[in-house]
Amino acid sequence: MDLKKLFGYEGKNVVITGAASGMSMAATKLLLELGANVYAIDINKIELPVTKSYQADLSKKEEIDKVVEELPEKIVALFLCHGIAYFPGREMLVQKVNFYGQKYMVEQLLERISDHGSVTFISSVGGFGWQQVYEKAVELINLPTWEDAMQWYEEHPDLIQSAYVFAKQCLESYVTYKCMSKEFIDRRIRLNAINPGDTITGLTEDFNKATSPKGDVKEGEEMISNIFLKSWNGYAAKPEEMGHPLVVIGSNICSYMSGQLIYIDFGLTSTWTSGALLHANEKSIEEISKEAND
């Protein structure tokens, strides 16, 4: 069996963001091994031997527009993998980087994605419980322009206070809401997201600082371990353990998969759901997800 043909990337144009490090770098390396023509974007310099790399701040509409203008006319797969951790005062920046800029980029490139192509996001277990904000997320998704969305954010400070969590919940809402909308389904363009559990990347220290109320790396590391690892004597994943499944999901191997939020967390969120179902009279899924994300 020819694995390159099975994946379907060989000689095809693929666009991936966040490729300078972490999960996206791992995915980019695999895409290159599979023979893809990789167009990679990051705010930091990309060292991999991709077809073409771009440095851009993907929180800014004008920089997204500039990159989009330079990308190829035909794209078989689009991977949105960039993101940042949250620190106080960065609520709007997190929304733009972790959700809205990604949504905007997808919709700017959609006409160039091949029929039966794919769009795949890296979301997070931090978006668990996305159902509780779904109505508001859809309201945001349906706004016609970037400027309308920025105004909406300003009018909903209560929602963006959760910053990282709300951005990821919007991303997961987008996948479920849009996967069978006309612009995707008429051309059989697949839309999915992976939801990684705790993973060691270049953002690990930022996440540790952001988790600690004092901004203390060690305290944050312990808190993250208590939430995601301690209950099952677990370990943090390597970037490849997220990047490689990402490439599989965007490939022809998963040609009938769309609208899926794939949790890659060694079963952790399944136990949260199970606990909510078994103790429905005591705690709801929403309450359990809130406890996990607080």
SVG drawing of the C-alpha trace seen along z (x, -y; Angstrom):
<svg xmlns="http://www.w3.org/2000/svg" viewBox="-31 -48 46 50">
<polyline fill="none" stroke="black" stroke-width="0.4" points="0.0,0.0 1.3,-3.5 0.9,-5.5 1.4,-8.8 -1.5,-8.1 -3.6,-6.9 -3.1,-10.3 -3.7,-12.2 -1.3,-15.1 1.4,-14.3 2.0,-17.1 -1.0,-19.1 -1.0,-22.5 -1.6,-22.6 -1.8,-25.7 -0.9,-25.5 -0.6,-28.2 1.5,-28.1 4.2,-26.0 7.2,-27.5 6.7,-25.3 4.7,-22.7 1.9,-20.6 1.8,-22.5 5.5,-22.0 5.1,-18.3 2.2,-18.3 4.2,-20.3 7.1,-17.8 4.7,-14.9 3.0,-16.8 6.5,-17.4 7.3,-13.7 4.0,-12.9 5.0,-15.0 2.7,-18.0 3.5,-21.5 3.3,-23.3 2.6,-27.0 3.3,-27.8 2.4,-30.9 3.5,-32.0 4.3,-35.2 7.7,-33.7 10.3,-32.5 9.6,-29.1 12.8,-27.0 11.3,-24.0 11.9,-23.5 8.4,-24.3 7.4,-25.5 6.9,-29.0 6.7,-30.5 5.1,-33.8 5.6,-35.8 2.4,-37.5 0.4,-38.5 -2.9,-36.6 -4.7,-38.8 -4.7,-41.6 -7.2,-41.6 -4.8,-43.5 -2.0,-41.0 -4.4,-38.0 -5.6,-39.7 -2.0,-40.2 -1.1,-36.5 -4.4,-35.3 -3.6,-37.3 -0.3,-35.5 -1.5,-31.9 -2.0,-29.5 -5.3,-29.4 -5.9,-25.7 -5.6,-24.3 -6.5,-20.7 -6.2,-21.1 -6.2,-24.1 -5.0,-23.6 -5.6,-26.4 -3.2,-25.7 -2.0,-29.0 -3.0,-30.2 -1.9,-32.0 -2.3,-31.7 -4.4,-34.2 -3.0,-36.9 -5.1,-39.7 -5.7,-42.5 -5.3,-40.3 -9.0,-39.2 -9.6,-40.7 -6.2,-39.6 -7.0,-36.0 -10.4,-36.2 -8.8,-37.4 -5.9,-35.0 -7.7,-31.9 -11.0,-32.2 -12.1,-35.1 -8.9,-35.5 -9.1,-31.7 -12.8,-32.0 -12.0,-34.9 -9.1,-33.2 -11.1,-30.1 -13.9,-32.1 -11.4,-34.2 -9.9,-31.0 -12.9,-28.8 -13.4,-29.4 -9.8,-28.1 -10.2,-24.9 -10.7,-22.0 -14.0,-20.0 -13.7,-17.2 -10.9,-19.2 -10.7,-19.8 -10.4,-22.4 -9.1,-21.3 -8.6,-23.3 -6.5,-22.8 -9.0,-23.6 -8.5,-22.4 -10.1,-20.5 -10.4,-24.0 -13.5,-24.4 -15.3,-21.5 -18.9,-22.5 -19.1,-24.6 -22.9,-23.9 -23.5,-26.4 -22.4,-29.4 -23.6,-28.0 -26.4,-30.5 -24.0,-33.5 -21.3,-31.9 -23.6,-31.4 -24.7,-35.1 -21.0,-36.1 -20.4,-33.6 -23.2,-35.1 -22.0,-38.7 -21.1,-39.8 -17.9,-41.7 -14.7,-41.8 -15.7,-45.2 -19.2,-44.0 -17.5,-41.2 -15.1,-43.6 -18.1,-45.7 -19.9,-42.6 -16.9,-41.7 -16.9,-45.1 -20.6,-44.8 -20.1,-41.4 -17.3,-41.8 -18.8,-39.2 -18.3,-36.5 -14.8,-37.3 -13.7,-37.4 -13.1,-33.7 -10.8,-34.6 -9.1,-31.3 -12.1,-29.2 -14.7,-31.3 -12.5,-31.5 -12.1,-27.7 -15.8,-27.2 -16.6,-29.5 -14.2,-27.5 -16.0,-24.2 -19.4,-25.9 -18.2,-27.0 -17.4,-23.4 -20.7,-22.0 -22.7,-24.9 -21.0,-25.2 -20.1,-21.7 -23.3,-21.2 -23.9,-24.8 -24.2,-25.3 -20.7,-26.7 -19.1,-23.6 -21.5,-20.8 -22.3,-21.7 -18.6,-21.1 -18.1,-18.3 -15.5,-20.3 -14.9,-18.7 -14.7,-20.7 -13.2,-19.2 -11.3,-20.1 -8.9,-18.2 -9.1,-19.1 -5.7,-18.3 -5.3,-17.6 -2.2,-18.8 0.7,-18.9 4.3,-20.1 4.8,-22.9 6.5,-26.3 3.4,-27.7 3.7,-25.5 5.4,-28.1 2.8,-30.7 -0.1,-28.4 1.5,-27.6 1.9,-31.3 -1.7,-32.1 -3.2,-29.3 -1.6,-30.5 -3.4,-33.5 0.0,-34.8 1.6,-34.2 3.9,-31.6 5.1,-28.9 5.5,-26.2 2.1,-26.8 0.5,-26.9 2.2,-23.6 0.9,-22.0 -2.6,-23.3 -2.7,-22.0 -1.4,-18.6 -4.2,-18.5 -6.8,-19.3 -5.6,-17.2 -3.2,-14.5 -3.3,-13.7 -6.7,-11.9 -5.3,-9.2 -1.6,-9.4 -1.2,-10.8 1.5,-12.5 1.7,-15.5 1.6,-14.6 4.3,-15.2 3.5,-17.6 3.6,-14.7 0.8,-13.0 -1.4,-15.9 0.2,-16.9 0.1,-13.5 -3.6,-12.8 -4.3,-16.3 -2.7,-15.4 -4.7,-12.1 -8.0,-13.9 -7.3,-16.4 -6.3,-13.6 -8.2,-11.3 -8.0,-8.6 -10.9,-10.5 -12.8,-11.4 -16.2,-10.8 -15.5,-12.6 -16.9,-16.1 -18.3,-18.2 -16.3,-16.3 -14.7,-17.6 -12.0,-14.9 -10.8,-15.0 -7.2,-13.7 -6.8,-13.6 -6.5,-9.9 -10.2,-9.8 -10.2,-12.7 -13.2,-14.6 -15.1,-11.3 -14.7,-10.8 -16.0,-14.3 -19.1,-13.5 -19.5,-10.2 -19.4,-11.7 -22.0,-14.3 -24.3,-11.6 -23.9,-9.3 -24.5,-12.1 -27.1,-14.1 -29.0,-15.0 -25.9,-16.4 -23.9,-18.2 -24.6,-19.0 -22.0,-18.7 -21.9,-22.5 -21.0,-22.6 -18.3,-20.0 -16.9,-21.8 -16.9,-25.1 -15.0,-23.5 -12.5,-22.1 -11.9,-25.4 -11.9,-27.7"/>
</svg>
